[in-house]
Amino acid sequence: MTIYRVSFKGPSALTLRVATALADANGVELISSDQPLNVEGKVALNVAVEGAFDAVADAVAKIRGDLPSDASVEITGT
């Protein structure tokens, strides 16, 4: 399995929901999280997840589909 970095930026009320969705996604294991930061009035959260790329990409795509337009989630590296 490969470790991927996933970055979320958006309203603070969504931070826990995004982290939980990643942790609960099939084939994805949340292994660590940086301390959330306040960036330009939004929360920035970077987490490390382990899994196959397709599982991580599917989880990120599902989360992205539920976010408001002022929020983002993306795979930022390995």
MIMARRO-468711 format. One record per residue: x, y, z of N, C-alpha, C in turn; residue in three letters. Coordinates in steps of 0.02 Angstrom, whole numbers, plus 32768, in hexadecimal, padded with zeros to 4 digits. Layout:
N
+------+------+------+------+------+------+------+------+------+-----+
:  n.X :  n.Y :  n.Z : ca.X : ca.Y : ca.Z :  c.X :  c.Y :  c.Z :  aa :
+------+------+------+------+------+------+------+------+------+-----+
:    X :    Y :    Z :    X :    Y :    Z :    X :    Y :    Z : Ala :
...
+------+------+------+------+------+------+------+------+------+-----+
***
This chain:
78
+------+------+------+------+------+------+------+------+------+-----+
:  n.X :  n.Y :  n.Z : ca.X : ca.Y : ca.Z :  c.X :  c.Y :  c.Z :  aa :
+------+------+------+------+------+------+------+------+------+-----+
: 802A : 7FC5 : 8000 : 8000 : 8000 : 8000 : 802C : 803E : 8000 : Met :
: 8012 : 8072 : 7FE3 : 8036 : 80B2 : 7FDE : 8016 : 80E5 : 800D : Thr :
: 803F : 8112 : 8026 : 8027 : 8148 : 8051 : 801F : 8186 : 8025 : Ile :
: 7FE4 : 81A6 : 802B : 7FD5 : 81E2 : 8005 : 7FC5 : 821B : 8036 : Tyr :
: 7FD6 : 8257 : 8023 : 7FC3 : 8293 : 8048 : 7F83 : 82AF : 8029 : Arg :
: 7F54 : 82BF : 8054 : 7F15 : 82DD : 803E : 7F0D : 831F : 8061 : Val :
: 7EFC : 8353 : 803C : 7EF6 : 8396 : 8056 : 7EAE : 83AE : 8050 : Ser :
: 7E93 : 83C9 : 8087 : 7E51 : 83E7 : 8089 : 7E58 : 8430 : 809B : Phe :
: 7E31 : 845A : 807A : 7E2E : 84A1 : 808C : 7DE5 : 84B7 : 8086 : Lys :
: 7DCA : 84D1 : 80BD : 7D85 : 84E6 : 80BB : 7D6C : 84FB : 8100 : Gly :
: 7D2A : 84FF : 8107 : 7D0D : 8513 : 8147 : 7D1F : 84E3 : 817F : Pro :
: 7D2C : 84FE : 81B9 : 7D41 : 84D4 : 81F2 : 7D0C : 84A0 : 8203 : Ser :
: 7CCD : 84AF : 81F8 : 7C97 : 8480 : 8209 : 7C9C : 843F : 81E0 : Ala :
: 7CC0 : 843F : 81A9 : 7CC5 : 8404 : 817E : 7D03 : 83DA : 818B : Leu :
: 7D31 : 83F3 : 81B3 : 7D71 : 83D1 : 81BD : 7D69 : 838B : 81D8 : Thr :
: 7D43 : 8383 : 820C : 7D3A : 8341 : 822A : 7D15 : 8313 : 81FA : Leu :
: 7CE5 : 832D : 81D6 : 7CBF : 8304 : 81A5 : 7CED : 82E9 : 816F : Arg :
: 7D1A : 8312 : 8156 : 7D49 : 82FD : 8121 : 7D79 : 82C8 : 813C : Val :
: 7D95 : 82D3 : 8177 : 7DC3 : 82A2 : 8194 : 7DA0 : 8260 : 81A1 : Ala :
: 7D63 : 8263 : 81BA : 7D3C : 8226 : 81C7 : 7D2C : 8201 : 8187 : Thr :
: 7D19 : 8225 : 8153 : 7D0A : 8206 : 8113 : 7D47 : 81E2 : 80F7 : Ala :
: 7D81 : 81FF : 80FD : 7DBE : 81DE : 80E7 : 7DCC : 819F : 8110 : Leu :
: 7DC5 : 81A5 : 8151 : 7DD2 : 816C : 817E : 7DA1 : 8133 : 8171 : Ala :
: 7D64 : 8143 : 815F : 7D30 : 8110 : 8155 : 7D2D : 80F5 : 810E : Asp :
: 7D53 : 8112 : 80E0 : 7D50 : 80FD : 8099 : 7D6B : 80B6 : 8091 : Ala :
: 7D4C : 808F : 8066 : 7D62 : 804B : 8058 : 7DA8 : 804B : 803A : Asn :
: 7DD5 : 8024 : 8057 : 7E19 : 801D : 803D : 7E48 : 8055 : 804F : Gly :
: 7E32 : 8083 : 807C : 7E5B : 80BC : 808F : 7E62 : 80BC : 80DB : Val :
: 7E9F : 80C6 : 80F2 : 7EAC : 80CB : 813A : 7ECC : 810E : 8148 : Glu :
: 7EAC : 8135 : 8174 : 7EC8 : 8174 : 818A : 7EFF : 8165 : 81BC : Leu :
: 7F3D : 8179 : 81AD : 7F74 : 8166 : 81D9 : 7F92 : 81A0 : 8201 : Ile :
: 7F88 : 81DD : 81EA : 7FA0 : 8216 : 8212 : 7F7F : 8256 : 81F9 : Ser :
: 7F82 : 8289 : 8224 : 7F65 : 82C9 : 8213 : 7F91 : 8300 : 822F : Ser :
: 7F9C : 8334 : 8208 : 7FBE : 836F : 8221 : 7F8B : 8398 : 8249 : Asp :
: 7FA3 : 83C5 : 8271 : 7F78 : 83F2 : 8296 : 7F54 : 8420 : 8263 : Gln :
: 7F12 : 8427 : 8267 : 7EEF : 8455 : 823A : 7F09 : 849C : 8242 : Pro :
: 7F0D : 84C0 : 820B : 7F25 : 8506 : 820B : 7EF0 : 8534 : 81F1 : Leu :
: 7EEF : 8571 : 8209 : 7EC2 : 85A4 : 81EF : 7EE7 : 85C8 : 81B7 : Asn :
: 7ECE : 85C3 : 817A : 7EED : 85E2 : 8140 : 7EB9 : 860A : 811B : Val :
: 7EC2 : 864C : 811A : 7E95 : 8678 : 80F5 : 7E4C : 866E : 810A : Glu :
: 7E3F : 8667 : 814A : 7DFB : 865F : 8162 : 7DDD : 861B : 8159 : Gly :
: 7E04 : 85EA : 8142 : 7DEE : 85A6 : 813A : 7E1D : 8578 : 8160 : Lys :
: 7E06 : 853B : 816A : 7E30 : 8509 : 818B : 7E55 : 84E1 : 8155 : Val :
: 7E95 : 84D7 : 8160 : 7EBD : 84AC : 8134 : 7ED1 : 846F : 815E : Ala :
: 7EC2 : 8434 : 8143 : 7ED3 : 83F6 : 8165 : 7EF7 : 83C8 : 8135 : Leu :
: 7F2F : 83AE : 8149 : 7F55 : 837E : 8121 : 7F58 : 833D : 8147 : Asn :
: 7F45 : 8307 : 8125 : 7F46 : 82C5 : 8144 : 7F6D : 8294 : 8118 : Val :
: 7F84 : 825E : 8136 : 7FA4 : 8228 : 8111 : 7F75 : 81ED : 8114 : Ala :
: 7F69 : 81CE : 80DA : 7F40 : 8193 : 80D5 : 7F67 : 815D : 80B1 : Val :
: 7F54 : 811F : 80BF : 7F74 : 80E7 : 809F : 7F3F : 80C0 : 8079 : Glu :
: 7F51 : 80AB : 803C : 7F23 : 8083 : 8014 : 7F39 : 8083 : 7FCC : Gly :
: 7F14 : 805E : 7FA4 : 7F1F : 805E : 7F5C : 7F09 : 80A2 : 7F40 : Ala :
: 7F2B : 80B9 : 7F0C : 7F1B : 80FB : 7EF0 : 7ED1 : 8100 : 7EDE : Phe :
: 7EB6 : 80CD : 7EBE : 7E6F : 80D0 : 7EA9 : 7E41 : 80D9 : 7EE5 : Asp :
: 7E4E : 80B8 : 7F1D : 7E24 : 80BF : 7F58 : 7E29 : 8106 : 7F74 : Ala :
: 7E65 : 8120 : 7F78 : 7E6F : 8164 : 7F91 : 7E4F : 8197 : 7F62 : Val :
: 7E59 : 818F : 7F22 : 7E3C : 81BD : 7EF1 : 7DF0 : 81BB : 7EF3 : Ala :
: 7DD3 : 8180 : 7EFB : 7D8A : 817A : 7F00 : 7D70 : 819D : 7F3E : Asp :
: 7D92 : 8194 : 7F76 : 7D7E : 81B5 : 7FB5 : 7D81 : 8200 : 7FAE : Ala :
: 7DB7 : 821A : 7F91 : 7DBE : 8262 : 7F88 : 7D88 : 827D : 7F59 : Val :
: 7D7A : 8259 : 7F23 : 7D47 : 826F : 7EF4 : 7D02 : 8271 : 7F15 : Ala :
: 7CF3 : 823F : 7F3E : 7CB2 : 823E : 7F60 : 7CAD : 8278 : 7F90 : Lys :
: 7CE1 : 8286 : 7FB6 : 7CE1 : 82BE : 7FE5 : 7CD9 : 82FF : 7FBE : Ile :
: 7CFF : 8307 : 7F88 : 7CFE : 8344 : 7F60 : 7CB7 : 8352 : 7F47 : Arg :
: 7C93 : 831E : 7F34 : 7C50 : 8326 : 7F1B : 7C1F : 8342 : 7F4E : Gly :
: 7C2F : 833A : 7F8E : 7C03 : 8352 : 7FC4 : 7C18 : 8395 : 7FE1 : Asp :
: 7C4E : 83B2 : 7FC8 : 7C67 : 83F1 : 7FE4 : 7C47 : 842E : 7FC4 : Leu :
: 7C41 : 8464 : 7FEA : 7C2B : 84A3 : 7FCC : 7C61 : 84BF : 7F9E : Pro :
: 7C50 : 84F0 : 7F77 : 7C7F : 850B : 7F45 : 7CBB : 852D : 7F64 : Ser :
: 7CB7 : 8542 : 7FA3 : 7CF0 : 8564 : 7FC3 : 7D1F : 8534 : 7FE8 : Asp :
: 7D18 : 84F3 : 7FDB : 7D42 : 84C1 : 7FFC : 7D63 : 8495 : 7FC7 : Ala :
: 7D9C : 8476 : 7FDA : 7DBE : 844A : 7FAC : 7DDE : 8411 : 7FD1 : Ser :
: 7DE5 : 83D8 : 7FAF : 7E0A : 839F : 7FC9 : 7E2F : 8381 : 7F8E : Val :
: 7E6E : 836F : 7F98 : 7E94 : 8353 : 7F61 : 7ECE : 8328 : 7F7C : Glu :
: 7EE3 : 82FC : 7F52 : 7F1E : 82D4 : 7F60 : 7F5A : 82FF : 7F4E : Ile :
: 7F86 : 830A : 7F7D : 7FBD : 8339 : 7F72 : 8001 : 8317 : 7F69 : Thr :
: 8005 : 82D6 : 7F73 : 8044 : 82B4 : 7F69 : 8046 : 8271 : 7F8C : Gly :
: 8081 : 8252 : 7F89 : 808B : 8212 : 7FAA : 80BD : 8218 : 7FE2 : Thr :
+------+------+------+------+------+------+------+------+------+-----+
***
